[in-house]
Amino acid sequence: MPLDFLLEKLQELPATRSLIERLPSPGRRIGVGGLPGSSAAVLVAALARALPHRVFTVVAPTPADGERWLADLQTLLGAEMTALYPQRESLGAEEPHYELAGERIETLEALLRGTVHVLITTARASAERTAVPAALEQTRLVIEVSKAQGSLTQTTQRLAEMGYERVPTVTEVAQYSVRGGILDVYGFGMAAPARIEWWGDEVASVRSFDLDSQRSGDAMQRVTVLPVKSEQLRPVAATGGEARRSTLLDLLPTDTVIVTDQESAVEREVERAWADAAHHLEVARRMGEEPPPREELLIEPAAWRARLAALARVAVSDAETEQRFPLAPPEHVDRDLKRLRQIVAEPLPTVILCDNEGQLERLEELLGTDRATLAVGALDGGFIMPTLRVLTDHEIFRRARRLRRPRRYRSAVTTAASRPLTPGGYVVHLEHGIGIYRGLQTIAVGADGATLEVAVVEYEGGDRLNVPLYRIDQLEPYRTVGGADGDVPPPRLHRLGATTWQRQRDKTRAAIRVMAAELLDLYARRQLASGYSFPTDTPWQRELESAFLYEDTPDQRRASDEVKRDMERARPMDRLLVGDVGYGKTEVAVRAAFKAVQAGKQVAVLVPTTILAEQHGRTFRERLADYPVRIEVLSRFRSAKETAPLVQRIAAGEVDIVIGTHRLLSRDVTFKDLGLLIVDEEHRFGVRHKERLKALKLSVDVLTLTATPIPRTLHLSLAGLRDLALLETAPKDRSPVLTFVEPWDDALLEEAMARELDRGGQVYFVHNRIETIDTVAARAQALAPRARVAVAHGQMHERDLEAVMGQFVRGEVDVLVSTMIVESGLDVPNANTMIVDRADRLGLAQLYQLRGRVGRSHRRAFCYLLVPDLVDAQAEERLQVLEHHTDLGSGYRIALRDLELRGAGNLLGGEQSGHVQAVGFDMYLRWLEETVRGLKAGDGGRGTREAFAPPDVTMDAPAHLPDEYVADDDAKLDLYRRLARAEQPGEIQAVRDELRDRFGPLPAEAERLLLVAELRALGAQAGLETVLIKGDEARLTFRRDAAPRLAGLQVALEAVQFEADVRRAVPLSLRLRRLGGESIGPGLVRALTAVLRDHHR
């Protein structure tokens, strides 16, 4: 490990050697003091190294303390030697949060197996009773290759008993799916999801697979699956409930050494958990639940003390004197680099621990001295030993160290296309316009009983169109802005055979062509325009960036570099930065602004609301506090008397960065030397303001920020027209938001607010009616008597509103009762409970934005959507979406889609939005992409996709994916769509490999479907119009404008032993007869491939 030298240095101390010799035996205790910073963790790591056969268990007072110990010990010993046993977040016996439940089960399993060396837990977790050990005895499942496991059916039964959910496709932990003889499972105890293939009752293979692509990866010998549920499992013998539940202290080996961090605080926490449980259970009973008795969930404090006293204990605290260590806390540097240079110049050697390689390089540049040793390895706090000084970079730069634990279990990244077509939903057909999708059907074709799978679309007047699934690429789902919220009227259906759709299609394509050409032209003009070229990064710039409180996400680093690179070029920058709320856009803006100021230029930051202006003002001032930068905020909170001199100072160049609302765009505001304009949420400004912005944009560098996501597809099709940077990685310590949809219930709200205030947090209480907001605030105050409650809404006097918001941000208000004005912009990581009254009246996009206010730290966040008992079906569906998708980036499928459409509308502008509404977003995008490709290729933007459309291919035997082979309609449609769009044989081969991998050996119907796809792809290139295959014969008809080379075709057909008759010369029609060799379909594929290969030569 990189920090082994620290353990060695500490082990050399006489105090450490003395402690190892005096380590208490079971039932004894020793107090240890004089361990500042992270030195206690270094001591535990050194003890664990010196005594490899003992288990060390650290008991910390709170979850935050536990996380800190875990992070330090993982840095010192590695993840294999350490494990965390976290406390439950819910009061029931089952923990619903899989991240926690899985970690609890995996840690106990490793402990019972004897592989845990250093265990970290909290006071409350050590007092909790759990049924997990009993469940592990009964129901762990081990699957090995080439071993008879019992049948696949028995295995799936066991998974269901263990609490696993059966789904069509496994996308997250605690799920399994069965397709033929293949079982996919992702469970606790597994490093990766596994695909297990049976042959009879024997396991033929076990491979890992990827949740996103669903493709298999490496072969594995065996997998162990641990239970998800532990409470439902009945005990083997009829023992009482008491015997089945044990505490962590019961499971530890007898010679375990318990290390208590702040012993009195640990005891207080255990007492508090016991007392709180009584209150929480009482509230639960009042709400009509039947929680288990307190004695089943926790052991009494007295019993806990007795169990702890039976083990060997080392108590760590400053007050302890039995064994003192000669260590001291490090000197304060407080970002003072001069002071740091003086400290490292002292005779005592210094080591500086950096959080990552980037910080190390920055510090190397800043210090420019050989005195200090720099090492990568983040510890929570520094300390001074007699022979070595240990400093940490986050203490030097006065940054809070953010503990970022990676998620334990992955989940599939959902794309907006995860449900492409839903029965009853609107779709757009390329040739016939908007209709309603009625699902998949199998219909009979021809007299000889052949069948064809089709998608049925209903048009005006009830007419139905059957779209063969091999032409499914002609259908796109119809989506428009607001469609998911139900706040847009449904589109008008087209009539089959009428010309309305053709006219609409031509109009839209023409508009797209004009817009794309304009954008290309503007982009080309900007490339040629000359602007100011900013100098490269200075040491100050690097210093500012290394003092960032959080670790950059990869996207953030990339976006920041791209923006600075753009500024260094001699043409004006126009970059759009897209990123969800809290994904770090402001930090990128701060860095760009600082770069501009250092070059002597002024920066204007334009924001849509006064609240945002004030918040950005705070952020910029905090981040740039150490540098001589003059920052001012210009907004309606300033009186005319204050504004006039400020405007003069801006004109005289005495203000470096000015942050303001549209007041900045007033005619009286002029800049001496504006170099960078940063615009936040441009779409929220009016037309007049946008025109003024356009004029500014031609001469200065512009960075536009937006939190409204835009679809990836749009990003790709605009890639050559607009500079975009996407921030898609959530900061690592964002946590999922537990969402509940409930009727108003005083007991529930009292409980929710009490839980948040107990952990020192704050609460958003959203009530969107100004008339009754004071009444609601009074009720909130009654339910949380010790809370400081304040009210905020848009009709308050600006100054009052700002004062309340400021108090909430600073933590001087516990519960903020407000209207929707908190929907965007406020960043209060300490507020992690959101209560929304009458959530049924809000749209999905609004609810999603609101919920994004909480869960902005590593704490578990809660969102309560309060609704009346009866709500309409659409509201019910919206709320369900939010309740089910609590995860970051895993869900909000519909909400996200709707937001993306809003984002796309904002980006494309009002005029284009009308066209998007008329033809649906997906069809619009498809044409946009074709047009841009065409313009770049120089065909005037007609966007022709290929020389010829694919031919119609008819076979005399069924060619489709049978239901018993691919049962999931979504997966089936996705595969058909990919086959329909395939233009190269390689793409079809990829689908073949995927089918074999995910669904097992291909049945004859599926093989024929792939054959049809190959003939369509090759036929399009060869100019075929129809291909008809019957028995050992085939009929090929070429298009009138195709010019096939007959001689080459004849040679290729003879090579596969086919005889060809010319039935018609123009357009060419051939009849083929198989004389021998392979069957007619594959033979024809080989012949066409050979013809095209010769043609390309």
N, C-alpha and C positions, 0 to 999 in steps of 0.2 A: 504494500500500500504506500502511496506517496508520502504520508505523514508519519511513517514508522519512527522517524528520528525524534518526534515529539514524545512517543511512548518510551523510547530508550532514554531520553533526557530525564523524564519524570521517574523512570525506574532507578536511575542512578542516585536519586535523593535518599538519604538515610530514612526519612519519614515514610517513604513508600516501602522500603525493605522492611521497616519495623511493622508496618500495617500488614504486609503479607504474612509475617511471622505471627502476628497477634490476631489474625482474622478470626472473628468469633465462631464458636461452634453452635449447633442448633440450640435455640432457646436463649442465646446471649446477644448483647448489643454493644456496639462501640460508636462513639460520636467522633466525627471527623470535621475539622474546621480549616479556615484559611485557604479556600479553593475558589478564587474569583473567576469570572468569565466562564469559559468552557473547560477549565482545568479539571472539574469534577468528572466530566465525560472522558477526558484523557486518562484520568486515574482509573475509572471503571474499565476502559479499554486495556490499560496496562495490566490490571488485575486479571482480566479475562485471558490475556496472552500468557501471563505467568502461571495461571491455574486452569489449563485447558479442560480439565475434567469436571469443573464445577459450573453450574448454571447461575448467571447473575441476572436478577430481576430488578429493574428500576421502577419504583412507584412514584409517579409525579402527581402533583395536586390536580392539575386541570389538563384537558386535551391539548391546549396550546403548549403547556410545559412538556407534555409527552412528545409532541411533534418536534420540539426543539432538541430534546435528548436523542430522539431517533435520528434526526438529520446529522447531529454531531457524531453519534456512534457509527452511523453508516459511512460517514466520511473517513472515520478512523479505522474501522474494522472491515468495511465492505458489507454489501447487502446480504451475503449468504449467512454471515454469523449473527445477524440481528433480526428481530421481528417485533412488530407492534401488536398488542392486543388492545384494540380500541374499545371505548365504552359504547353502549347502545345509545342511539339518539332518540329512539321511541321508548315508550314505557312498557309496551307489550313484551311478551317473551320472544317473539320473532322480530328480527330487525329488518324492516322492509327495504332499506337502502342496500343494494347488492354490493356496492363498494365496501361498505362496513361489514355486512354479514359475511361476505367472502373472506375478508381479511381475518375476521374472528375465527372462522372455521379452519382456514389454512394454518393460522398460527397454532391453534390447539392441536391440529393434526401433527404438525411438525414437532411440537413439544412432546406429544405422546410417543412420537417415533424416535425422539431423542436427538433431533438435528438442530434444535435451537440452543444457542450458546449464551446470547445476551437478549433478554426479553424486556421490552419497555411497555408499561401500562399506566393507567391512571387510578387514582384512589377509588373512584366509583366502579370502574371496570373490575377492580380486584375484589369488590364486595358483591358483584352481580352473580346470581345463580344462572346456570345454563344447562340445557339438555344436550348440548352438542357432543360431549364425550360418549354418551349413551348412543346417540344417533350414529356416530362414527363407527362404533363397534358393530352395529347392525347393518349399515347400508352403504359402505363404500363400494364402489364398483371398479374392478380392475379388468381392463380388456387388453389381451395380448394376441399378437399375430400367431397363426398356426396352432392356436389352442381351441379346443371345443369349449364354447362359452355358454352353451344353452342357446336356444334359438334367438333370432332377431326380435321376435315377438316378446319373449320373456325379458330381454334387455330393455325394450321400450316400456314394458310394464313397470320395471324397476325404476326407470328414470321418472316415470309419472309419479310413482310412490315417493320418490326423493324430492318431489316439488318442481321438477322441470316442466316447462310448457312446450307443447307440441305446436310447431308453426310450419308453414309451407317452406320458408327459407330462413335459416339461422342468421340473425343480424346482430344479436347481442348475447351476453352471458345468461345462463339459466334457461337455455332453449335447446330443443332438438328437433330434427325433421327426418322423415323416412321417405325414401324414393326407391321403390323396388327393393333390391338387396343392399342399399346404401343407407347408412345412418350418419347424419351429421350431428355433432353435439359440442356445445361449448359450456363448460361448467366450472365450478369452484375446483381449485387444485390443479387446473390445466394451464400450461404456459401459453397454449394457443388452441383454437378450435380444431377438432379432429374429424376426419372423414373415415368411416370404418366400413369396409366392404365385406359382406358375408358370402361364403360359398357353402350352401347347406347350413349346417350348424357350426361351421368352422370360420374363424376370421381369416380372410384371405389377405387383407392389407389394412394398414392404418397410416393415414397421411394427414399432415396439418393442412388447413386451407385458409384462404384469405377471405375475410368477411365482405370486402368491397367487391372483388372480382368473382368471388365464389369458386376460384380455381384452386386445385390442390397444390401443395408444396412438397416439403421433404417427407420421406418415409419415417415412421416412428415404430419402435418395437412394442411399446405399451402405453396406455394412458390410464390414469387414475381419476375417477370422477367422484367428488365429494357431495354429500346431500345439500340441497338448497334449504329445505325445511328440516328443522330438528324437533319441533314440538309435536307435530301430528303423529310421529312414529310411536307406536305402542311399545311399551317395554316387553322384553322377551318373557320374563317371569312377572307374575302379578305383584311387583313391588309397589310401594306407595310412590306418589309423585315426588316426595321428598328425596327418595334414594336416587331418582334419575337425574336430579339437578345438582350439579356440583359447582363450586367456585374455582376460580383460577388458583387460589391458595391451596385448595385440596389436591390440585393436579401437579403442583411443582414437586420435583425430586426433594427428598428430605434434607439433602445437604446444600440446597439452594442458598445463595447469599442474596438477601433483600437489601437493595440500596434505596433508602427513602430520601426524597428530595424535600426539604422543609417539612419535617415530621409533623409539626403541629397543624400546618395547612392541610396535610393529607388527612389527618384525623378529622379536622373540621369538615372537609369535603364529604367524608363517609357519613358523618352525622347529618349533614345537610341533605345528602341524597336520600337518606332514610326518612327524614322529616318531609322533604318535598314529595316523596313518593306517596305519602298518605294524602296530601292535598290533591296531587294530580289524579290519583285513583278515585278520590271523592268526586272531583269534577267529571271524570269519565263516567262514573255511575250516574251522576245527575243528567248526563247527556244520553243516558239509555244504553251505554255499552256494558259489557260484562267482563271487566278486566280480571286477570288472576289476582289472588290476594298478594299483599306486599311481601309476605314471607317466602312466596315462591320466586319472587324476582330478585330479592336482595337478602343478605344475611344481616342480622342485627349488629349494630356497632360493637356491642360487647363481645359477641361471638367472633366478629371480624378481628378485634384486638387480640383475643385469645389465640386465634389461628396464626396471626402474624407473629405473636410472641413465641410461638413454638419453633420459628425458623431463625437462622442466623441473620442479624441485621446490622447494616452500616448506615448510620444516620448522618446525612450531609447537611451542614448548616453553619453559618458564620458564628453562631453562638456556641458551637461545640468546642470543647477544649481538650478532650482526652488525647486526641492525636492532631496537633496543629501542623499545617504545611507552611513552609517559608515562602509563600507566593504572594504577589501584590497585584492589584489591578493596574492596567496599562495607563500611560499618560493620555490626556485628552489632546487630540490633534485638531478636531473641528475644522476640517478642510483647509487648515493653515499649512501650506506646503513648506513654508520657511521653517516653521516649528518642526515639521516632520524631518526635514533635512538635519536640523540640529540634533533631534533625538537619535537618528540612525548614525550620526557621527560619534556618539558616545562609545566608550570602550566595550560595553556589553553588546555581544552580537545580537542582531535583530533579524527576525524572519517575518515577512508580511504574507499573510494568507489571502489569496485572491479567489473570488467566486468562479472565475473562468479565465480561459486563455486571453480573451480580449482585454479584460481588466489588467491582467499581468503585463501585457504589452504596453498598455497605456501608462501604467505606473512606472515601467522601466524607462519610458520616454520622459516622464515628468521628473523622476528622481535623478536620472542620469548619474548614479553613483554606484560604486561597487560595495558600499558598506553593508547594504541590506540584502538578504537572500529572499527571492520571491518564489512562492510555491502556489500551485493551484490546489485548493481544498478548503471549502468554506466551513468555518466553525462559527458558533454564535457570538463568542466574545473572546477578546485577547486576555493575556495575563503575563506576569513577569516571573520567571524562575531565577534562581541565583545565577544560572549559567546562560540563560537565553531569554530574550524578550520576544513575545509573540503578539503581533498586531493583526487586525483583520481589515480588509479594504473598506468594508461597509461602515466600520466605526471611524476610520480615517475620514471618509467622506460624509459622515453623519447621515447614513442611509439606514432605514429600517431594513433588517435582513428579511426578505420575504421567503418563507418556506414554501417551496413549490414541490408538492409530491405528484408524480405522474399518476394518471388514472390507472387503477389496477387492471381493469378489464376494458378491452377495446369494444367499440360498437361500429357497425358499418356506417360510413359516411353516406347520408342519403342525398340523392340527387333530386332535383325538382322533378325528374322524369320517373320517379319511383312508382307512380300510379299513372301510366300514360293515358289509358282509356278506362272510364268507369261506366258501367251500364247506367243509362238514364242521363248521362252527361252529354254536353254538346260537343260535336266534332266538326271539323272542316274537311271536305273532300276537295282535292286539287281541281277536279273537273266539275263538281256539282254543288259546291258550297256547303252552307251550314245545315246540319241535321242532328238528330239525336241518336246516340249509339245505344243499340239494344242488346249487345252481348254477342257471344260466339254461337254459331249453329253449324250442324253438319247437314248438308243437303245432298240429295241424290242428283247425279248428272248423267245424262245419256241413258240408253235403254238397257245397258248391261250391268246396272246396279252399282256403278262407281259412285264414290261419295267425295264431297269437297267441303273443307272447313271454311266458313265465311264469317266476316264481321257484318252484322246487320245494322244499317243506318236508315232511320225513318225521316222522311222529308214532309213538307207541308202537304196537307190533304191525306196524310197516312200512307203515301207511297213509300215502298221499301226498296233499298238498294243493297244487294249482296256483294260485298267486296271480298274477293278471294284473299286468303291470308298471305299468299305470296305477293299480293299487290298492296299490302297493309301500309306501305310507305306513302300511299296516296292520302292517308288519313292523318290528321294532326288533332290533338285535343284543342278545343276552343277555350282559351283563357284570356281574360282581360282584367284590368285593374278593378279591384273591388268585387270581383266575381266570387271570391271565397267568402266575403262578408255578407253576400246577399244584398248589398246596397246598390247594385246596378241592375236595371231591368234585364231579363233574359234576351238573347239576340233573336231576331226574326228568322224563322226557318226559310230556306229557299225551296222553290218548286222544281222538281226534276224536269229537265228539258227546257226551262225558261232561260232567258238571256241575262237576267239581273246579275247573276253571279259572274258571268264572263265580263260584263261591263265593270263591276266592282273590282275584279281581279286586275284588269288592265289599268284601271285608274290608280290602284295602289302600287302596282309595279312601276308605273311612270313616276309617281311621287317618290318612291324609294330611290329611283335612278337619279332624280333631281337632287334629293338630299345627299346621297352618297357622293355625287359629283361635286356638290358644294363643299362638303366636308373635306374631300380629297384636295380640292382647290385651296381651301383655307389652310389645310395642313401644309401643302406645298409652299404657300406664301409665307407661312410662319418659319418654314425651314430656311427660307431665303432672307427673311427680315433680320436686321442686325440689332442686337440688344447688348446689354452689359454682361461681360464675362467676369464672374466672381472668382477671386483667387482660391487656391486650394486650402484645405483645412489648416488651421493654426493650432499651436499647442493648447490655447484656451478652448478651442472647439473640442479637442479630444478630452480635455479636463471636464468640460460640461457634460459630455456624453458619458464619461465614466462615472459621473456623480448621479446618474439616473437611478431612481429608487428601486426600479425593478429590472429584472434581466430582460434584455430585448428578446422578442420572439423573432424567429428567422425572417418572417414577413416584414417585421418592423425594421430590421436591420437592412433588408433589401430595399424597402421603400425609401428609407432614409438616405441610403447610398445613391439611389436613382435620382432623388430630388436634388441632392447636392451636385451630382454629375450634371444634371440639366442646368443648374445655376452656373456651373463653371463654363458652360458652352456659350458661344457668342450670339446665340439667337434667343429670343424671349421664350421662357418656359410656359407651357400650359398643361399642367398635370392634374389629373383627378385622382384623389386618394379615397378609395372606398373601404370602409371597415365598420364592423358592428360596433355598437355603443361600448366604450370601455376597452377597445382593442388597441388603443395607443396612438390614435391619429394626432392628438394634441402634442404628444412628445415629438413626433416628426416635424410638426409645425414650429415648435419651439426651437429645434435645432436649425431649421432653415432660416428662421427669423434672426437667430444669433449670428449665423454665417453672414447674413446681409448687413447687419449692424456693424460687424467688424470691418466690413469693406467701406464703412462710412455712409451707407444708404439708410433710408427710412423704410419702415415696414408698417403696412396697414392691415389690421385683422378685422374682417367684416363678419358680424354674426347677426342672426335673425332676431334674437330677443335680448332685452336688457339683462335678464337673469344670467343668460349665457355670457354676455359681455363681462359682467362682474366676475363670473366664475373663471373665465379665461384670464381676466386681469389678475386674479389671485394666483392661478397656476403659473403664468409667465413671471410674476414678481418673485414667487418662491423659487422657481428654477433658475432665475437669473440674478438672485440676491447677491451672489459673490462677485458680480461684474459691474463695471460702471455703465449700466444701460438705463436710459430714462424711459419709463413706461407709464402711459396715461390711458385712462378709460373715458371715452366720450359717449355719454348716453343720456337718456331722459332723467336719470337720477341727478344730473348736474343742472344747477340753475343757470339761467341765461348769464348771470353775473360771473359765475365760475367758468362758463363755456368760452366767453369772448377772449379772455387772455390766453386760454389754452389753444384756441384756433390760431392766434397770433404766433404762439410758440411753435406750433406745428409748421406754420409757413416759414418761420425763421430757422427751422431745422434744429430747434432745441429739444425736440421730443424724438426718441429713436423708434419706439414702437407705440403705435396708437391702436387701441382696441375699441371698436364701437359698433353700434347698430347702423341702420341706413342713414343716420345723421351724418356719417362719414362721407356719404355721397352728395351731401348738400353742396350747392355751388360755392358757398363761402369757405369751404374747407379746401385749402391748397397745400401741397407739399413742396418742400424745398428740393428734395432729391429722393423721390420714391423709387425703391429698387425691387420691392417684393410686396405683392398683394395676396393675402390669404383669405379665402372666402369659405365660410362654414355654412353648409346646407343652402347652396345658391338657389335651389328651386323654391325656397320660401320667400324670396324677394319678388316684388312686383315687376311688371314689364318695364316701367320707366327706369327703375333702378338697374334692371338688367342691361338696358341700352347704355346707361352711363358706364356700367362695368365693361361692356364690350369695347367702348372707346379707350378705357384704361388698359385693357388687356393687350392691345397691339404693341404697347411700348415697354411694359414692365413684365417681370416674371410673375406668373400666377400659379398659386397652389390652391385647388378647390377640394374641400373635405366634405364627405357625405357619409351618414351612418345608414342610409337606406341602401340595402344591398342591391347589386344589379346581377342579373343572371350571367353565369360564366360564358354561356353561348354568345350573349350580346357582347361581352368583353372581348371574346375571340374575334367576332365578326367586325368589331370596330378597332381591332388591334392596330391596323395600319392607318387609322384616321384620327386617333386621339391617344394621348399618352395616359395610360391608366396604371395605377398600382393598387393591388388588392391586399388587404390585411385579412387573412382568413383564419389564422391560428388564434384560438382563444388564449389569453394569458393562462399559464399553467395553473394558477391558483384560483381560477374562477370555479365556482362549484355549481352543480345542478340545482335547480329550484324545485323543491317538493311542492306540488300544486294540489289544492283541494277545492272541490266545488261543493259548497254547503249552504243551507239556508241560514239566515241570521240567527245566532244563538249566543246569548250573553255568556254562558259558561265557556263556549268554544273561544270566544274573543278574549275573555279574561285570561284563559289558559295561554292563548297564542301570544298576547302582549307580555304576560308574566314571564314566559320562557325567554323571550327576546331581551327583556329588561334584566333578567337574572344574569344573562351572560354579558351584560354591559353594552347591549346593542340598542338600535333605534328602530322605529316602526313608521312605515308610510301607511296612512289610512286615506284611501281615495274615495271621495263622495262627490259625484259630478253635478250637484245642484246647489247653486249659491243660496237659494231661498232657505234651504233646510240644513246648511252646513254647520251652523252654530249649534243646532240641536244635537246633531251627530257628534260634534266635538264634546258636548256636555256628557253624552252617553259614554264616550270613550274615556273621559276623565273619571266617570263613576266606576267604570270597569277596571281602570288602572289608577287607583287613588294616589300612588306615589310617583306617577309619571308627570313630566312637565309637558303639557299639551299646548300646541299652537295651531292656528288656522291660517291657510294661505289660499287666495283665489285671485283671478285676474281683475276683479273690479275694485280691489283694495287700492289705496293710494300707493303709487310706485315706491315711495320711501319705506312705507310700512312693510310692503311685500318683500323688499330687499332685506330689511332688517330681520324678518322672520326666516327667510331662506338662509341668510348668513348664520343665524343662531343654530339652525338645523345642521348646516354643514360643519359648524364648529363643535357640535355635540352638546349645545346648551338647551336643545329641545329634544325630548325623548320620542314623542308621538306627533307627527305632522299630519294634520287633517287637511286635505287639500282637494282641489278639483284636478282636472287632467293637466294642469300647467306643469306638473312634475314629469310629464310623459317623456320629454327629451332633455338631455343636457346635464341634469344634476348628477354629480358623482359623489356618493357618500358610502364608501365601502363598509362603514360601521352599521348601516341600516340593512338588515337582512330578513325583515318580515314585512310583507306587503299585504294589506287587506283592501279589497276592492268591493265597494258596496254596489249592488245592482249591476253586476258584471254582465248580465244578459243584455244590457242596453248598449254595450260597447262592441266595436268591430274587432275581428281577430288581430288585425295589424296593431290596433291601439293596445289591446291586452298584451300582445307580445312585447311592444315597446315598454309598457308599464312594468311588466315582469322583469325586463332587462335592467331595471333600477336596482334589483336586489341580487344577491349571489355574486358580488363583485370582490369577494375576498375568499380565503379558503374555508370560511365558515359555511355550514349547511344553511341554505336559505329556504324560507317558507312563503308561499303565496296562497292566500285564501280568497277565492272568488265567491262572493255572497250573492245568492240568487233567491227569488221567491220559490215556493214549492212547485208552482206550475210555470214552465217557460216554453216558448214555442220551439218547434223542432229544430229550426236553423240555429237558434241561440244554443240549444242543447248540444248540437253537433260541434259548434265552435268551442264551447267550454270543454267538451270531451277531448278535443284535439290538444288543448293546453294541459288538461289533467294528465293525459297519457304521455305527452312528450315533455318530460321534465328535464331532459338532458341538454347539455350544451351541444349545439350543432347536430344532435342526433335526430331532433324532431322538428317541431314547428313546421312539418312539411308544408301544410296548406298555408299557414301564416307566412312562412318564409317565401313561398311561391307568390303570395299576394303582394308581399313587400317588394319582392324582386320586380314584379310587374310595375309597381309604383315607381321603383328606381329606374326601370327602363323608360317609363313614360317621362320622368323628369329629365332623363338624359337625352331622349329623342326630341322633346319639345312638344308643345300643344298640338301643332298642326298634324304631326305624324301620329299622335295618340288617337286621332279620329280614324285613321286607317287601321291602326292596331285593333281598335274596337270593332271595325267592320269585318276584318278577316281573321281575327284571333291572333294571339301573340306568337304562337309557334310557327304558323304559316308565314307571318310577317318576317320572322327571323330567318326562316329558310330562304325566302326571297332576298332578304337583305344580304345574306351570306353569298348567294349566287351572284347578286349584282356587284358586290364589292370585288369578288373574285374575277368577274367579267371585266370590270373597269380596270383592274390592275393588269389583266391579261391583254387589255386594249381592244375588247370587242364592243365598246360603247355601253357596257353594263347590261347587255341582254341576258347574261348569266346562263348560257346554255350549259346543261349539265354534262351531256355527252353527245356523240355524233348521232346515235339512234336510241330510241326508247327500247327497253328489253322486249323480246318477242313473247307472245302467248305460248306457253308450253302445256300440252295436254297429254296425259298418260292414261293407259287403260287399267291402271291399278291405283289404289289409294296412295296419295303422297301427302302425309301430314304428320304432326306429332300427336300420337294417341294420348288420350286422357290418362290412361293407366301408366304411361311412360313419363309425361310431364303433366302433373295434376294441377299445378298452380297457374291460373290464367294469366297473372301478371308476368311470370317468368316466360310463359309461352308466347305472349304478345311481343315481349322484348326480343325473343329469339327470332320470331317471324319478321319483325321490323328490321333486324340486322341482316337477315338473309335477303329481304327485299331490297335493301340499300346496297348490298354487296356488289362491287363492280369488278373485283379481282378474285380468281380462284383461291388465293391465299386467305382472303377474309372468310370464305366458306369453309376452308379447312380448319380455321380457328374455331368456328362454331361447332364443327364435327368433334374436335378435340374436347371442347367444353362440354358437349352433350355426353360424351363417353365418360368424362371425369365426374360430372355432377349427377348424371342420371343412370349411368351404367351402360351396358352394351346396347347399340342402336337396333331397334326393331326394323323390319323391312320397310314399313311405311316411312319411317324417318330417313332411312337411306335414300328412298326415292325422292323425298322432299329436297334433300341436299343435291340430288342429281338435277332436279328441276331448277334449283337455284344456279347450279353451275351452267346449265344450258342457257338460262336467261342472261347470265353475265357474259358468257362467250358469244351468245347469239347477238347481243347488243353491239358488240365490237365487230361482228362479221356482217351485220346488216340484215339479220333474219327477222321476219315478221311473225311467222307461226312455226311451231314445231309440234308435230302430232306423232305419238309413238303408240303402236298397237302390235303386241306380240313381237315377232321378229322383223317387223317393218316400221318404216318411219317416213313421214312426209315433211319436207322442208320447203317453206315459201320465203323468198327474199323480198325486201322492200323494193318498190319501183325505182327509188333513187340510189339503191345499192349497186355496186359494180363488182360482184364476186369474180375471182379469177378461177374459171372453170377447170383449167388444166391442173392447177395446184390442188384444187378441191378433189378432183378425180384421183390424183396420186395418193392423197391423205386417206381417202375412203378405201382405196384398194389395200393400203397398208394395214387396215383393220378388218380386212376381208368383208367389205360391203360392196354390193352391186348397186350402181346408180342409174336410174332412168330419168331423162329430162322430160317432164310432162308439159312444161310450158317454157318458152324462152324469155318472155318479158311480161311481168316480172318473173324472174327465174323460179321454177318450181321443180323439185326433184322428188322421186320416190326411191327409197333405199330398201334393199333387202339384205339381211344378214346371211352370209354363206357359211360362216364358221367363226372361230375365235370367241372373244368375249361378247356378253349380251349387248343389245343394241344401244342402250343408254350410255353406259361407260365408254363403249366404242366410239360413239358420236362425240363425246367429250374429248377423247384423245385426238380424233381427227380434226376437230375445230381448233384445238390447242396447237396442233402442228401447222395448220393453215395460217393461223394468226402469227405464229412464231416466224414462219417464212416471210409473211407479209411485212413484219417489222424489220426484218433484216434489210 
